[in-house]
Amino acid sequence: MNKKLLTAGLLTLLVVALGLAPVLAQQTSANQAITASGQSAIKTAIAKVGPAVVQINVTATVTVNNPFFNDPFFHYFFGVPNTPQKQQERALGSGLVINYNGKKYVLTNEHVIDQATSIKVRSTTGQIWNATVVGSDKMLDIAVLHLEGDTSSLPTATLGDSSNLQLGDWVIAIGNPLGLSNTVTLGIVSALHRRILKPDGIGYYDNMIQTDAAINPGNSGGPLVNAAGQVVGINTVIARQAEGIAIEGINFAIAINPIKAVLGQLITTGKIVRGWLGVSIQDLTPAMAQKFGVKSTLGALVADVLAGSPAKKAGVKTGDIITAVDNQQVKSAADLEQIITSEPVGKKVDLTIIRAKKTIHIEVTLGARPSEAAIYGKKGATATSSAQAVKKFGITVGPVTPTVAQRLGLQSPQGVVIINVDPGSRADWAGLQPDDVILEINLQPVNSVADWNAIVSKMPANANPMFTILRDGMTQFVTLGD
């Protein structure tokens, strides 16, 4: 007998005798079942929410400068001023039909309908409605629209609970990227509770869901959906590059829970009025905790107290660590923000504060939160000149001259201004930037270049100082160590 045939036959008998063939078959069958189950769940989720996703077409009036009249030739010979001109622009976004107290509304981003003169909403079946803005909020970047006419044929979506999301959960983005109606993309939750700067540089998005589900222009205002077919977020921000480097798979959605918390107020009054302390806050790092002499990083560090604010009037100070509000523990800056903004204007709250290693209590009567522009102001241009300053930690600084102070909107020439940060240096990794004004080093005042030189010259290259800086009108703390 052929040896190869004999060997094959014996192996077959061995497999059968040990029962391996059925096991392999069962494993393959189980894998197929899991795959089929997952695909079925995703398809079911899409079927639940997809019909409630609409396309939003906006016509807006914007103000632009005519570059043709920027030419000095025209200014010199004809005295032609560069008068801002108004022009019509069209924009495209997505929205979600929801049911609130028996009435149907469309939920979308505020930036989608900002400055709109005309809003039209198209359903997946091709029906078109004229829409008006019921209410909007720049801080959350949320708007609610009312559709004029019969909406009985419009399906609505179910809003879920974003607090149940976990890293790795499947999520689905549905919207109208580039005008391609009802486009579906799939990904996972990459991170939670992200805080990112808004594209216009005024204010921050808080409590954002990061996902790698593909989002493109036109997706803004569309839903982020979990595998159960519940809306857990509103797609809002696309990250495409950082410092000139192209990036992919980093997209952000507003968590649905903060939206649900203010939806009633937005629909009833057209706006959201939030409680306000008037402080700039940040999380404590281990390095900062060591500098302030506290053992825990729990709490919100007060980086700045705004003039005339409720906190200023009550006696809150820069460097205070707020650990509780009315005995409710504050674990982070985001915690404090959420607690305070959910309170009514005029309410008196008791702040538990650690100051100079001692615990104190301060009662503050909350005010009404101003607009984002009023709080954060606008970003200035880059500084261009330096004095004879010691270069340290990859930082080049210069004096805060009257010209620099005026350009940066500073009230006084205190501190030194960062002119350059070496790429890849420890200062760069810590997030220091040109135009940051350094006010203190390790809580020691820096009033001039001479102060800077005297302090940093004594420090070794591997030192981990804490800087008190002023950026965009707000102070914050930055450490070179972790």
KETIRO-430350 format. One record per residue (C-alpha): x, y negated, z negated. Coordinates in Angstrom, 1 decimal. Each point is the difference from the previous one (the first is absolute). Example, Ala and Ser with C-alpha at 12.3 -4.5 7.8 and 13.67 -1.06 7.14 Angstrom:
REM residues 2
+--------+--------+--------+
:      X :      Y :      Z :
+--------+--------+--------+
:   12.3 :    4.5 :   -7.8 :
:    1.4 :   -3.4 :    0.7 :
+--------+--------+--------+
***
This chain:
REM residues 482
+--------+--------+--------+
:      X :      Y :      Z :
+--------+--------+--------+
:    0.0 :    0.0 :    0.0 :
:    1.1 :   -3.6 :    0.7 :
:    1.6 :   -1.4 :   -3.1 :
:   -1.6 :   -3.4 :    0.5 :
:   -3.5 :    1.5 :    0.3 :
:    0.7 :    2.1 :   -3.1 :
:    1.1 :   -3.1 :   -2.0 :
:   -3.0 :   -2.0 :    1.1 :
:   -2.4 :    2.8 :   -1.0 :
:    1.5 :    0.4 :   -3.4 :
:   -0.2 :   -3.8 :   -0.6 :
:   -3.7 :    0.1 :    1.0 :
:   -0.7 :    2.8 :   -2.4 :
:    1.8 :   -1.9 :   -2.8 :
:   -2.0 :   -3.1 :    0.6 :
:   -3.3 :    1.9 :   -0.1 :
:    1.0 :    2.0 :   -3.0 :
:    0.9 :   -3.1 :   -2.0 :
:   -3.1 :   -1.9 :    1.1 :
:    1.9 :   -2.9 :    1.4 :
:   -1.9 :   -0.4 :    3.2 :
:   -3.3 :   -0.9 :   -1.7 :
:    1.8 :   -2.5 :   -2.3 :
:    1.6 :   -1.8 :    2.9 :
:   -3.4 :   -0.1 :    1.7 :
:   -1.7 :   -1.3 :   -3.1 :
:    2.6 :   -2.7 :   -0.4 :
:   -0.4 :   -1.2 :    3.6 :
:   -3.8 :    0.1 :   -0.5 :
:    0.3 :   -2.1 :   -3.2 :
:    2.2 :   -2.6 :    1.6 :
:   -2.4 :   -0.3 :    2.9 :
:   -2.9 :   -0.4 :   -2.4 :
:    1.8 :   -2.7 :   -2.0 :
:    0.8 :   -1.9 :    3.3 :
:   -3.5 :    0.4 :    1.3 :
:   -1.4 :   -1.1 :   -3.4 :
:    2.2 :   -3.1 :    0.0 :
:   -0.9 :   -0.9 :    3.5 :
:   -3.7 :    0.5 :   -0.8 :
:    0.3 :   -2.3 :   -3.0 :
:    1.7 :   -2.8 :    2.0 :
:   -2.6 :    0.3 :    2.8 :
:   -2.8 :   -0.2 :   -2.5 :
:    1.5 :   -3.0 :   -1.6 :
:    0.3 :   -1.8 :    3.3 :
:   -3.6 :    0.9 :    0.9 :
:   -1.2 :   -1.5 :   -3.3 :
:    1.8 :   -3.4 :    0.4 :
:    0.7 :   -0.4 :    3.7 :
:   -3.5 :   -1.1 :    1.0 :
:    0.1 :   -2.8 :   -2.6 :
:    3.2 :   -1.5 :    1.4 :
:   -0.6 :   -3.1 :    2.2 :
:    2.0 :   -2.2 :    2.2 :
:    0.2 :   -3.7 :   -0.9 :
:    0.5 :   -2.6 :    2.8 :
:    0.9 :   -3.4 :   -1.3 :
:    0.3 :   -3.4 :    1.7 :
:    1.9 :   -2.5 :   -2.2 :
:    1.1 :   -3.6 :    0.3 :
:    3.6 :   -0.5 :   -0.8 :
:    2.3 :   -3.0 :   -0.1 :
:    3.2 :    0.1 :    2.0 :
:    2.8 :   -2.3 :    1.0 :
:    0.6 :   -0.5 :    3.7 :
:    3.7 :    0.9 :    0.6 :
:    0.0 :   -2.0 :    3.2 :
:   -0.3 :   -3.2 :   -2.0 :
:    2.9 :    1.0 :   -2.3 :
:    2.5 :   -1.1 :    2.6 :
:    1.8 :   -3.1 :   -1.3 :
:   -0.2 :   -1.4 :    3.6 :
:   -3.7 :   -0.6 :   -0.3 :
:    0.4 :   -1.4 :   -3.5 :
:    2.7 :   -2.4 :    1.1 :
:   -1.4 :   -1.3 :    3.3 :
:   -3.8 :    0.4 :   -0.5 :
:   -0.5 :    0.1 :   -3.7 :
:   -2.1 :    3.0 :    0.4 :
:   -0.8 :    1.4 :   -3.5 :
:   -0.2 :    3.8 :   -0.5 :
:   -3.6 :   -0.1 :   -1.1 :
:   -1.2 :    3.4 :   -1.2 :
:   -2.6 :    1.5 :    2.4 :
:   -2.9 :    2.3 :   -0.8 :
:   -0.5 :    3.0 :    2.2 :
:   -2.2 :    3.2 :    0.0 :
:    1.6 :    3.3 :   -0.7 :
:   -1.5 :    3.5 :    0.1 :
:    0.9 :    2.7 :   -2.5 :
:   -1.0 :    3.6 :   -0.5 :
:   -0.4 :    2.0 :   -3.2 :
:   -1.9 :    2.8 :   -1.7 :
:   -2.8 :    0.2 :   -2.6 :
:   -2.0 :    2.4 :   -2.1 :
:   -3.7 :    0.1 :   -0.4 :
:   -1.0 :    0.4 :   -3.7 :
:   -3.2 :    0.1 :   -2.0 :
:   -0.3 :   -2.4 :   -2.9 :
:   -3.3 :   -0.1 :   -2.0 :
:   -1.9 :    1.3 :    3.1 :
:    1.4 :   -2.5 :    2.4 :
:    2.7 :    0.7 :    2.7 :
:    3.1 :   -2.1 :    0.2 :
:    3.3 :    0.2 :    1.8 :
:    3.2 :    0.1 :   -2.0 :
:    3.2 :   -1.2 :    1.6 :
:    3.2 :   -2.0 :   -0.6 :
:   -0.2 :   -3.8 :   -0.7 :
:    2.9 :   -0.6 :    2.5 :
:   -2.1 :    1.6 :    2.8 :
:   -2.7 :   -2.6 :   -0.2 :
:    2.0 :   -3.0 :   -1.3 :
:   -0.9 :   -3.2 :    1.8 :
:   -2.6 :    1.9 :    2.1 :
:   -2.5 :   -2.0 :    2.0 :
:   -1.7 :    3.1 :    1.5 :
:   -0.1 :    3.6 :   -1.3 :
:   -1.4 :    2.9 :    2.0 :
:   -0.2 :    3.6 :   -1.3 :
:   -0.2 :    3.0 :    2.2 :
:   -1.0 :    3.5 :   -1.2 :
:    1.3 :    3.3 :    1.3 :
:   -3.2 :    0.3 :    2.0 :
:    0.7 :   -3.3 :    1.8 :
:   -2.6 :   -2.1 :   -1.8 :
:    1.1 :   -3.6 :   -0.7 :
:   -1.1 :   -2.4 :   -2.8 :
:    0.9 :   -3.6 :   -0.8 :
:    1.5 :   -0.2 :   -3.5 :
:    0.4 :   -2.6 :   -2.6 :
:    2.3 :   -0.1 :   -3.0 :
:   -1.8 :    0.7 :   -3.3 :
:    3.1 :   -0.5 :   -2.1 :
:    3.8 :    0.3 :    0.2 :
:    3.0 :    0.1 :   -2.3 :
:    3.6 :   -0.8 :    1.0 :
:    1.6 :    1.6 :   -3.0 :
:   -1.4 :    3.5 :    0.7 :
:   -0.2 :   -0.8 :    3.7 :
:   -3.6 :    1.2 :    0.2 :
:   -3.1 :   -1.3 :    1.8 :
:   -3.6 :    1.1 :    0.1 :
:   -2.1 :   -0.6 :    3.1 :
:   -3.8 :   -0.1 :    0.6 :
:   -1.3 :    1.4 :    3.3 :
:   -2.8 :   -1.9 :    1.7 :
:   -2.8 :    2.2 :    1.3 :
:   -1.1 :    3.6 :   -0.5 :
:    2.7 :    2.2 :   -1.6 :
:   -2.2 :    3.0 :   -0.8 :
:    2.0 :    2.2 :    2.5 :
:    3.4 :   -0.8 :   -1.6 :
:    1.4 :    2.8 :   -2.2 :
:    1.8 :   -1.0 :   -3.3 :
:    3.1 :    1.3 :   -1.7 :
:    0.5 :    1.2 :   -3.5 :
:    2.5 :   -1.9 :   -2.2 :
:    2.2 :    2.4 :   -2.0 :
:    2.2 :   -0.4 :   -3.1 :
:    3.5 :   -1.1 :    0.9 :
:    1.2 :    0.7 :   -3.6 :
:   -0.2 :    3.7 :    0.8 :
:    2.6 :   -0.2 :    2.8 :
:    3.3 :    1.8 :   -0.4 :
:    3.2 :    0.1 :    2.0 :
:   -0.2 :    2.4 :    2.9 :
:   -3.9 :   -0.2 :    0.3 :
:   -1.2 :    0.2 :    3.6 :
:   -1.4 :   -3.4 :    1.2 :
:   -1.6 :   -1.0 :    3.3 :
:    0.1 :   -3.5 :    1.6 :
:   -2.9 :   -0.8 :    2.3 :
:   -0.2 :   -3.2 :    2.0 :
:    0.4 :   -1.8 :    3.3 :
:    3.8 :   -0.4 :    0.6 :
:    0.7 :   -2.1 :    3.2 :
:   -3.8 :    0.2 :    0.7 :
:    0.0 :    3.8 :    0.2 :
:   -3.4 :    0.6 :   -1.7 :
:   -0.3 :    2.6 :   -2.8 :
:    3.6 :    1.1 :    0.0 :
:    0.9 :    2.5 :   -2.7 :
:    3.5 :    0.6 :   -1.5 :
:    1.0 :    2.4 :   -2.8 :
:    2.7 :   -0.3 :   -2.7 :
:    0.6 :    0.3 :   -3.7 :
:    0.1 :   -2.4 :   -2.9 :
:    3.7 :   -1.0 :   -0.2 :
:   -0.1 :   -2.2 :   -3.1 :
:   -2.5 :   -1.8 :   -2.3 :
:   -0.2 :   -3.3 :   -1.7 :
:    2.3 :   -1.8 :    2.4 :
:    0.4 :   -3.8 :   -0.3 :
:    1.1 :   -1.7 :    3.2 :
:    0.3 :   -3.5 :    1.3 :
:   -2.7 :   -1.2 :    2.3 :
:    0.9 :   -0.6 :    3.7 :
:   -0.4 :   -3.7 :   -0.3 :
:    2.3 :   -0.1 :   -3.1 :
:   -2.7 :   -1.4 :   -2.2 :
:   -0.9 :    2.4 :   -2.8 :
:    0.2 :    3.8 :   -0.4 :
:   -2.1 :    3.0 :    0.6 :
:   -0.3 :    2.1 :   -3.2 :
:   -1.0 :    3.6 :   -0.6 :
:    0.5 :    0.9 :    3.6 :
:   -0.2 :    3.6 :    1.4 :
:    3.0 :    0.9 :    2.1 :
:   -0.6 :    2.5 :    2.8 :
:    1.7 :    1.4 :    3.1 :
:   -3.4 :    0.3 :    1.8 :
:    0.7 :   -2.1 :    3.1 :
:   -1.5 :   -3.5 :   -0.1 :
:    0.3 :   -2.5 :    2.8 :
:   -1.4 :   -3.5 :    0.8 :
:   -3.7 :    0.4 :    0.1 :
:   -0.1 :    2.5 :   -2.9 :
:   -0.2 :   -2.9 :   -2.5 :
:   -3.3 :    0.3 :   -2.0 :
:   -0.6 :    3.6 :    0.9 :
:   -0.3 :    2.8 :   -2.6 :
:    2.6 :    2.3 :   -1.5 :
:   -1.9 :    3.2 :   -0.7 :
:    0.8 :    3.0 :   -2.3 :
:   -0.5 :    3.6 :    1.0 :
:   -3.5 :    0.0 :   -1.6 :
:   -1.2 :   -2.7 :    2.4 :
:    0.1 :   -2.8 :   -2.6 :
:    1.5 :   -3.5 :    0.6 :
:    2.9 :   -0.5 :   -2.3 :
:    1.5 :   -3.2 :    1.6 :
:   -0.2 :   -2.6 :    2.6 :
:    2.9 :    0.0 :    2.5 :
:    1.8 :   -3.4 :   -0.1 :
:    3.7 :   -0.3 :    0.6 :
:    2.5 :    1.6 :    2.4 :
:    3.7 :    0.1 :   -0.7 :
:    1.9 :    0.0 :    3.3 :
:    3.4 :   -1.4 :   -0.9 :
:    2.2 :   -1.0 :   -3.0 :
:    3.0 :   -2.3 :    0.5 :
:   -0.2 :    0.6 :    3.7 :
:    0.0 :    3.8 :   -0.4 :
:   -2.9 :    1.8 :    1.7 :
:   -2.0 :    2.3 :   -2.4 :
:   -2.9 :    2.4 :    0.4 :
:   -2.5 :    1.7 :   -2.2 :
:   -0.3 :   -2.7 :   -2.6 :
:   -3.6 :   -1.4 :   -0.1 :
:   -2.1 :   -1.4 :   -2.7 :
:   -3.7 :    0.0 :   -1.0 :
:   -1.8 :   -1.9 :   -2.7 :
:   -1.2 :    2.5 :   -2.7 :
:   -3.8 :    0.2 :    0.0 :
:   -0.6 :   -0.2 :   -3.8 :
:    1.0 :   -3.7 :   -0.3 :
:   -2.3 :   -0.7 :    2.9 :
:   -2.9 :    1.8 :   -1.6 :
:    0.6 :   -2.0 :   -3.2 :
:   -0.6 :   -3.4 :    1.7 :
:   -2.4 :    1.0 :    2.8 :
:   -3.1 :   -1.1 :   -1.9 :
:    1.4 :   -3.4 :   -0.8 :
:    1.2 :   -0.4 :    3.6 :
:   -3.4 :    0.8 :    1.5 :
:   -2.0 :   -2.0 :   -2.6 :
:    2.2 :   -3.2 :   -0.1 :
:    2.2 :    0.2 :    3.1 :
:    3.2 :   -0.2 :   -2.0 :
:    1.9 :    1.5 :   -2.9 :
:    0.7 :   -2.1 :   -3.1 :
:    2.8 :    1.6 :   -2.1 :
:    1.4 :   -0.6 :   -3.5 :
:    3.4 :   -1.6 :    0.0 :
:    2.8 :   -0.4 :   -2.5 :
:    2.3 :   -2.0 :    2.2 :
:    3.2 :    2.0 :   -0.4 :
:    2.4 :    1.6 :    2.5 :
:    0.7 :    3.6 :   -1.2 :
:    2.1 :    2.9 :    0.9 :
:    0.8 :    3.5 :   -1.3 :
:    2.7 :    0.7 :   -2.5 :
:    3.0 :    2.0 :    1.2 :
:    2.2 :    1.9 :   -2.5 :
:    2.7 :   -2.7 :    0.6 :
:   -2.4 :   -2.8 :   -0.7 :
:   -1.3 :    1.8 :   -3.1 :
:    3.5 :    0.2 :   -1.3 :
:    0.6 :   -3.7 :    0.6 :
:   -3.2 :   -1.0 :   -1.9 :
:    0.8 :    2.4 :   -2.8 :
:   -3.1 :    2.3 :    0.4 :
:    0.0 :    3.8 :    0.0 :
:   -2.8 :    0.6 :    2.5 :
:   -0.6 :   -1.2 :    3.6 :
:   -3.8 :    0.0 :   -0.6 :
:   -1.6 :   -3.4 :    0.3 :
:    0.0 :   -3.0 :    2.4 :
:    3.0 :   -2.4 :   -0.1 :
:   -1.0 :   -3.6 :    0.3 :
:    2.4 :   -1.5 :    2.6 :
:   -1.7 :   -3.4 :    0.2 :
:   -2.8 :   -2.0 :   -1.5 :
:   -1.8 :   -2.4 :    2.3 :
:   -0.4 :   -3.6 :   -1.1 :
:   -3.5 :   -0.8 :   -1.2 :
:   -1.0 :    3.6 :    0.0 :
:   -2.0 :    1.7 :   -2.8 :
:    3.1 :    2.0 :   -1.1 :
:    2.1 :   -3.3 :   -0.1 :
:   -2.7 :   -1.7 :   -2.2 :
:   -0.1 :    3.0 :   -2.3 :
:    3.8 :    0.2 :   -0.5 :
:    1.0 :    2.9 :    2.1 :
:    3.7 :   -0.2 :    1.0 :
:    2.4 :    1.3 :    2.6 :
:    1.6 :    3.1 :   -1.2 :
:   -3.1 :    1.1 :   -2.0 :
:   -0.9 :    3.7 :    0.4 :
:   -3.8 :    0.6 :    0.0 :
:   -0.7 :    3.4 :   -1.3 :
:   -3.8 :   -0.1 :   -0.6 :
:   -3.1 :   -2.0 :    0.8 :
:   -2.8 :    0.2 :   -2.7 :
:    1.8 :    3.2 :   -1.2 :
:   -0.1 :    1.5 :    3.5 :
:    3.5 :    1.3 :    0.8 :
:    1.9 :   -1.7 :    2.8 :
:    2.4 :    2.4 :    1.6 :
:    1.1 :   -2.1 :    3.0 :
:   -0.4 :   -3.3 :    1.8 :
:   -2.7 :    1.6 :    2.2 :
:   -1.9 :    1.1 :   -3.2 :
:    0.0 :   -3.5 :   -1.3 :
:   -1.1 :   -1.4 :    3.4 :
:   -2.9 :    2.4 :    0.2 :
:   -1.2 :   -0.6 :   -3.6 :
:    0.1 :   -3.8 :    0.3 :
:   -1.6 :   -0.3 :    3.4 :
:   -2.8 :    2.2 :   -1.1 :
:   -0.9 :   -2.3 :   -2.9 :
:   -2.5 :   -2.9 :    0.4 :
:    1.2 :   -3.6 :    0.1 :
:   -0.2 :   -1.6 :   -3.4 :
:    0.5 :    3.1 :   -2.1 :
:    2.4 :   -0.1 :   -2.9 :
:    2.5 :    2.9 :    0.0 :
:    2.6 :    1.0 :   -2.6 :
:    3.4 :    0.6 :    1.5 :
:    2.5 :    2.3 :   -1.9 :
:    3.4 :   -1.4 :    0.8 :
:    3.6 :    1.0 :   -0.8 :
:    2.1 :   -3.2 :   -0.3 :
:    3.6 :    0.0 :   -1.3 :
:   -0.5 :    3.7 :   -1.2 :
:   -3.0 :   -1.0 :   -2.1 :
:   -3.7 :    0.8 :    0.7 :
:   -2.4 :   -3.0 :    0.0 :
:   -3.6 :   -0.6 :    1.1 :
:   -1.2 :   -2.9 :    2.2 :
:   -3.6 :   -0.8 :    0.9 :
:   -0.6 :   -1.3 :    3.5 :
:   -3.1 :   -1.3 :    1.6 :
:    0.0 :    1.3 :    3.6 :
:   -0.3 :   -2.4 :    2.9 :
:   -1.1 :    0.6 :    3.6 :
:    2.7 :    1.4 :    2.3 :
:    1.0 :   -2.5 :    2.7 :
:    0.5 :    0.9 :    3.6 :
:    3.1 :    2.0 :    1.1 :
:    1.4 :   -3.0 :    1.8 :
:   -0.4 :   -2.2 :   -3.1 :
:    1.8 :    2.6 :   -2.1 :
:    2.8 :    1.1 :    2.3 :
:    0.5 :   -3.0 :    2.3 :
:    2.0 :    0.4 :    3.2 :
:    3.4 :    1.4 :    0.7 :
:    2.8 :   -2.5 :    0.9 :
:    2.9 :    0.2 :    2.4 :
:    3.5 :    1.3 :   -0.7 :
:    2.6 :   -2.1 :   -1.8 :
:    3.0 :   -0.9 :    2.1 :
:    2.6 :   -1.7 :   -2.1 :
:    2.2 :    1.0 :   -3.0 :
:    2.2 :   -1.6 :   -2.6 :
:    3.2 :    1.5 :   -1.5 :
:   -1.6 :    2.9 :   -1.8 :
:    1.4 :    3.3 :   -1.1 :
:   -1.3 :    2.9 :    2.2 :
:   -1.2 :    2.8 :   -2.2 :
:   -1.9 :    3.2 :    0.5 :
:   -0.3 :   -0.8 :    3.7 :
:   -1.8 :   -3.3 :   -0.7 :
:    1.0 :   -3.4 :    1.3 :
:   -1.6 :   -2.9 :   -1.8 :
:   -0.1 :   -3.8 :    0.4 :
:   -1.5 :   -3.0 :   -1.9 :
:   -3.6 :   -0.8 :    0.1 :
:    0.3 :   -3.4 :    1.7 :
:   -2.9 :   -2.4 :    0.3 :
:   -0.4 :    1.1 :    3.6 :
:   -0.1 :    3.7 :   -0.9 :
:   -2.4 :   -0.8 :   -2.9 :
:   -2.4 :   -1.8 :    2.3 :
:    0.2 :    2.7 :    2.7 :
:   -0.7 :    2.8 :   -2.6 :
:   -2.7 :   -2.1 :   -1.8 :
:    2.0 :    0.0 :   -3.3 :
:   -1.0 :   -2.4 :   -2.7 :
:    3.6 :   -0.5 :   -1.2 :
:    3.6 :    0.8 :    1.2 :
:    0.4 :    2.6 :   -2.7 :
:    1.9 :    3.2 :    0.8 :
:    2.1 :    1.1 :    2.9 :
:   -1.4 :    1.2 :    3.4 :
:    1.1 :    3.2 :    1.7 :
:    1.4 :   -0.8 :    3.4 :
:    1.0 :    3.5 :    1.1 :
:   -0.3 :    3.6 :   -1.3 :
:    2.5 :    2.5 :    1.5 :
:   -1.8 :    2.9 :    1.7 :
:    0.4 :    3.2 :   -1.9 :
:    1.2 :   -1.8 :   -3.2 :
:   -1.5 :    0.8 :   -3.4 :
:   -1.8 :   -3.3 :    0.1 :
:   -1.5 :    0.9 :    3.4 :
:   -1.2 :    3.4 :   -1.4 :
:   -1.5 :   -1.8 :   -3.0 :
:   -2.1 :   -2.1 :    2.4 :
:    1.7 :   -3.5 :   -0.4 :
:   -0.5 :   -2.2 :    3.0 :
:    1.2 :   -3.3 :    1.5 :
:   -2.0 :   -2.9 :   -1.4 :
:   -0.5 :    1.7 :   -3.4 :
:    0.9 :   -2.5 :   -2.7 :
:    1.9 :    1.5 :   -2.9 :
:   -1.2 :   -1.7 :   -3.3 :
:    1.6 :    2.4 :   -2.5 :
:    2.5 :    2.8 :   -0.3 :
:   -0.7 :    2.3 :   -3.0 :
:   -2.4 :   -2.7 :   -1.2 :
:    2.8 :   -2.5 :   -0.1 :
:   -0.9 :   -3.2 :    1.9 :
:    1.7 :   -0.7 :    3.3 :
:   -0.4 :   -3.8 :    0.7 :
:    2.8 :   -0.4 :    2.5 :
:    2.7 :    1.7 :    2.1 :
:    2.4 :   -0.6 :   -2.9 :
:   -2.3 :    2.0 :   -2.3 :
:   -0.2 :    2.8 :    2.6 :
:    3.8 :    0.0 :    0.3 :
:    0.6 :    0.1 :   -3.8 :
:   -2.5 :    2.8 :   -0.6 :
:    0.8 :    2.4 :    2.9 :
:    3.8 :   -0.5 :   -0.1 :
:    0.0 :    1.9 :   -3.3 :
:   -2.0 :    2.9 :    1.3 :
:    1.6 :    3.2 :    1.5 :
:   -1.0 :    1.0 :    3.5 :
:   -2.1 :    2.9 :   -1.4 :
:   -1.9 :   -2.1 :   -2.5 :
:   -3.8 :    0.3 :   -0.1 :
:   -1.3 :   -3.5 :   -0.6 :
:   -3.6 :   -1.1 :    0.0 :
:   -0.9 :   -3.0 :    2.1 :
:   -2.9 :   -2.3 :   -0.5 :
:   -0.9 :   -1.2 :    3.4 :
:   -2.5 :   -2.4 :    1.6 :
:   -1.5 :    1.2 :    3.3 :
:   -2.9 :   -1.6 :    1.9 :
:   -0.8 :   -2.1 :   -3.1 :
:   -0.2 :    3.0 :   -2.3 :
:    2.7 :    1.2 :   -2.5 :
:    0.9 :    3.7 :   -0.4 :
:    2.7 :    2.2 :   -1.5 :
:    2.4 :    2.0 :    2.1 :
:    2.7 :    2.4 :   -1.3 :
:    3.0 :    1.4 :    1.9 :
:   -0.3 :    3.3 :   -2.1 :
:   -2.9 :    2.4 :   -0.2 :
+--------+--------+--------+
***
